Amino acid sequence: MGSVALRNIRKSYGAVEVLHGIDLDIADGEFTVLVGPSGCGKSTLLRSIAGLETISGGEIALDDKVINTLQPKERDIAMVFQNYALYPHMSVSQNMAFSLRLAKVPKDEQERKVRAAAEILDLTPLLDRYPRQLSGGQRQRVAMGRAIVRDPKVFLFDEPLSNLDAKLRVQMRSEIKELHQRLQTTTIYVTHDQIEAMTMADKIVVMRGGHVEQIGTPLELYDNPASIFVAGFIGSPSMNFVPAVVTEGAVRTQSGTVLAPAPDGLAEGQKVTAGFRPEDIRLSDTGIPASVVLVEPTGAETQLTLRSGNDTFVLTTRDRIVVSPGDAVHLAVAEGKLHCFDPKTELTLAEGPRKK
């Protein structure tokens, strides 16, 4: 078992509070990703779970046992760091076996566990090499192998792919996900990259300023964001936003252009911030008047940057459209794809995609 429960976790550095009462439940075997911008507290929370930071308040429980006062080595948790943290004077096999030696595990058992982990991670031919002789991806595998041999209840990953190039990040992303599916060990993964979060997570925790903004599956957060922040952070390119008002049963731009029928629960004259994904708008004969600013073909799809008055929108499409910068066009929002947020609280007022 490896369930984790966080209750009212607080962390302060002097007078500055960086975690403001975090509550979170992570089920045994779940892959949970903590995501958010730099400085939101996600790495501090991860290090607190590991015991590398002392929390200022609250409880951290592993399988219903409170572990607040336990030393990191006593928590049955293994952490993979951003910078790999390998010992340069030790070989791959020695690095992987290091924690086992400290725990005085018999040598034959050390060798068996190292060989098993090396087989899983395709490191067997590299066991006698030193970190300086390895690529970034290979070093990351060694760091993962060092965690695997401990057979912990929980794996912690602190932005493990940020030092790798783009192609290798995609490859390692898949390898970590496959490793989790094979081992079924509870995993908590920190990243600022929402693409990593979307592709890897069973559950995403979006953090902002030391608070949890929203928790849910990747598609729950994508389809029904709870706030403007979540809507703008999850999804690439980001959601488009425009000031709007509800009049005559429709959500309209400030110039009076109809975006969509008003969702239930919105009042006549109510001001809203309307949001729609780049893939949920299309070129149309009528709708929002705009001009083409930029055309960016990527092969599988084309991305357009468009300007309407003071507002700038991004549209993505798989259609082979032919437009040029300066062209006048009209935009329409796909049915049932408009999100409405309160301009003051920035919280959602109406669900986006409607249930069929």
ABEGO torsion letter per residue (X at the ends): XABBBBBGBBBBBEABBABBGBBBBBBBGBBBBBBEBBGAGAAAAAAAAAGABBBABEBBBBGGBBAAABBAAAAGBBBBBAAGGBBAABBAAAAAAAAAAAAGBBAAAAAAAAAAAAAAAGAAAAAABBAAABBAAAAAAAAAAAAAAAGBABBBBBGAAAABBAAAAAAAAAAAAAAAAAAGBBBBBBBABAAAAAAABABBBBBBGGBBABBEBAAAAAABBABAAAAAABEOBBBBBBBBBBBGGBBBBAAGBBABBBBBGBBBGBBBBBBBBAAABBBBABEBBBBBABBBBAGABBBBBBBBEABBBBBBBABBBBBBBGBBBBBBBBBGABBBBBAAAGBBABBBBBBX
